[in-house]
Amino acid sequence: MTAGSFESDTGGYDPQPPRPTGLLDVLSVAAVVVDAAGRVVFWTPQAEELFGYTAEEALGTHAARLFIHADQLPAVVQLFTEVLETGRSWAGTFPVRHKDGSTRLTEFRNMRLLDDLGDVYALGIAADHSLLQRVETDLALCERLISQSPIGLALLDPELRYLLVNPALERIDATPAEDHVGRRLRETLPLPDIDTIESALRQVLTTGTPLLDQYHVGRPPADPEHEHAWSLSFYRLEDPGGRVLGAAISFVDVTERHRAAAEADRARRRLALIADASTRVGTTLEVERTARELADVATPELADVVAVDVLDSALACRRMREPDNGPELFRALALKAAYPSVALRAADPPGDLAAYDGDRLVTLCVHTARPVLVRHVGERDLPRIARDEEATSLLARAGVHSYLAVPLIAHGEVLGALDLKRTRNPVPFDEDDVVLASELASRAAVAIDNARWFQSVRNTALTLQRSLLPDHPPHHTGLELAYRYQPAQATSEVGGDWYDVIPLEDDETALVVGDVMGNGIDAAATMGRLRTATCAYADLNLDPGTVLQHLDKITCDLEHYIVTCLYAVYDPRSQHCHIANAGHMPPALARPGRPPKLLDLPAGGPLGVGGIPFGTTTVDLGPGDLLVLYTDGLVETRHHSIDDRLDVLLGFLDEPGRPLEETCDLLLYGLRHPDDHDDVALLVARVL
């Protein structure tokens, strides 16, 4: 081995000086030994660094001459003598003269040494006072920072076992500091993603790269009922020599920020739900559909199981009696669950009637016109929610743990209730949910109220119109007849379309189809007046054009009504059909062996315009010929041209020998759409 080199046991070569590895190295503690005569006999490299003298300069020299100022020499000699004679150590701060002539405060620890021969020596351990003071301050500051910090701190060894925790972390996981030491993270840390945290720490230990502001949520043992959030930061700890000591974790409680963010997100979702409801609830004037739309919007954002029940008296537009403690009759309109659940079997199926006693919560809701909230449903609550014992058992099996019913109120009248249950959603209903449910119920109640009154008026108009139309016309010579009336299927009210078959003298038959423009009871009543007038003029045996002229005068006397009408008279003896048209759709004629066609008639003006003559056209009809009279609701749509639709109509008449009832159904189902906004009158006649 050459001088100045060091061969390690493994054969490696390390030319670098050793790096500081501990507190003594940081402080650069010097050791000096003085014999009984006061001469320096041992001198460490740290002493050379502290005092400035090399070992050659210091060894054998009186220590007092090297370090001590003349005015302090008596005191030093006295201390030195006491240490050697009594063996008592001395410690303190003393001004020492450096080789460069400066004076430096030095921290000393002096003690007596005895060798195996009985000779006495003095050992002096020294460190720079300012450096020692700075280290002490740093240590005290670190200790205070750790112990008084509101941030939870933990030091872990390389195996991720606790070495130290501060009081803040004790409060977080409700475990005393001494009970942490030696335990692993997963034994005390109350976070569900502990595997992720341990993996991150191992990555930090391996790479040395810190991971900062890692967001984690859990329920601490000190507050298991509420969710807390922490921002965790991980970093590796090393000694001055670079040896890995372990890892540190800091816990910053960000629960308030987490809750504020969650509440803001919840508020955004609630506003989005209300906005969604404004576009999705009340799209039609149908009570049942409106109720289904409300249930769809409320599931699953607001509840796992939603039911909409309306008082039967409200549906019938009967005034509700004064609230009492008696039962109420509800009609179930909608039922929706966020997922398959036995709770659906506990509810009344849509369309069913159910009587609920006065002690039921849904009955209490409509009687008081106030929401009923049961945050935590217990065994005593379920019988007041369910309709019977079987339903109570089903709700228990479904896990119903929270319940809310809010009234459906429109224009001060309670129409029914929105019934909400939570099963899989673990969060109970709260006051914010009451506000949201009430807002949804209020919007839906107005739509339901509009729909029920519309349906009431529509039913009245429909009943009136059907009563004004012929029921079963008697047999007519030479003709086979079929007819249909179909009200608008979407949103519009009943219109003024009508058909009629009128027996005349000499076995003739008048065929009439008309359309009063407008809708509702007024249109139906006007239609009835015109139908009665048409029957009266038909009895006068007038030609069709003259009949329309008389009807035109009557219509002019009616306010704001325009009417189209087609009037035809068939004579079985001559097999002639005389037709007059007042602005109506042309009739279709289908003959065996020939393509169907539209009759080319003078259109004339609508009834009610006044002063327009109406001509009469004669058409020859043979056996098997099919004449189709209809109103514009059969062929007009908002998305197709009238010519295209008339071509479709003729396409359905390619087999004039088809049974007439089948022909009527084919035309209605082939040409009509569920969203059509007009009613239809259809009259089909075949020549025998």
Salt bridges, closest charged atoms under 4 A:
ASP35 OD2 - ARG39 NH2 3.42
GLU57 OE2 - LYS99 NZ 2.87
ASP100 OD1 - HIS98 ND1 3.03
ASP100 OD2 - ARG104 NH2 3.53
GLU107 OE2 - ARG109 NH1 3.12
GLU107 OE1 - HIS129 ND1 3.17
GLU143 OE1 - ARG144 NE 3.79
ASP157 OD2 - ARG161 NE 3.35
ASP173 OD2 - HIS180 NE2 2.61
GLU187 OE1 - ARG183 NE 3.49
ASP193 OD2 - HIS216 ND1 2.59
ASP195 OD1 - ARG186 NH2 2.47
GLU198 OE1 - ARG186 NH2 2.92
GLU198 OE1 - ARG202 NH2 3.94
ASP223 OD1 - HIS226 ND1 2.99
ASP223 OD2 - HIS228 NE2 2.81
GLU227 OE1 - HIS258 NE2 3.39
GLU238 OE2 - ARG236 NH2 2.69
ASP239 OD2 - ARG243 NE 3.11
GLU256 OE2 - ARG259 NH1 3.86
ASP265 OD1 - ARG268 NH2 3.61
ASP265 OD2 - ARG269 NE 3.08
ASP276 OD2 - ARG280 NH1 2.71
GLU293 OE2 - ARG289 NE 3.52
ASP296 OD1 - LYS336 NZ 3.12
GLU301 OE2 - ARG269 NH1 2.56
ASP312 OD1 - ARG331 NH2 3.60
ASP324 OD2 - ARG321 NE 3.25
GLU328 OE2 - ARG321 NH2 3.22
GLU328 OE2 - HIS367 NE2 2.91
ASP348 OD1 - ARG387 NH1 3.39
ASP359 OD1 - ARG360 NH1 3.24
ASP388 OD2 - ARG387 NE 3.57
GLU413 OE1 - ARG452 NH2 2.78
ASP419 OD1 - LYS421 NZ 2.47
ASP430 OD2 - ARG266 NH2 2.87
GLU431 OE2 - ARG375 NH2 3.47
ASP432 OD2 - ARG266 NH1 3.97
ASP433 OD1 - ARG266 NH2 3.34
ASP433 OD1 - ARG270 NH2 2.59
ASP433 OD1 - ARG422 NH2 3.42
GLU439 OE2 - ARG443 NE 2.74
ASP449 OD2 - HIS411 ND1 2.94
ASP449 OD1 - ARG452 NE 2.80
ASP471 OD1 - HIS472 NE2 3.31
GLU480 OE1 - ARG686 NH1 3.09
ASP500 OD2 - ARG531 NE 2.80
ASP506 OD2 - ARG573 NH2 3.89
ASP571 OD1 - ARG573 NE 3.41
ASP620 OD1 - HIS576 NE2 2.94
ASP625 OD2 - ARG591 NE 3.05
ASP654 OD1 - ARG658 NH2 3.80
GLU655 OE1 - ARG658 NH2 3.61
GLU661 OE1 - ARG484 NH1 2.78
GLU662 OE2 - ARG658 NE 3.71
ASP665 OD1 - ARG484 NH2 2.96
ASP676 OD2 - ARG672 NH1 3.82
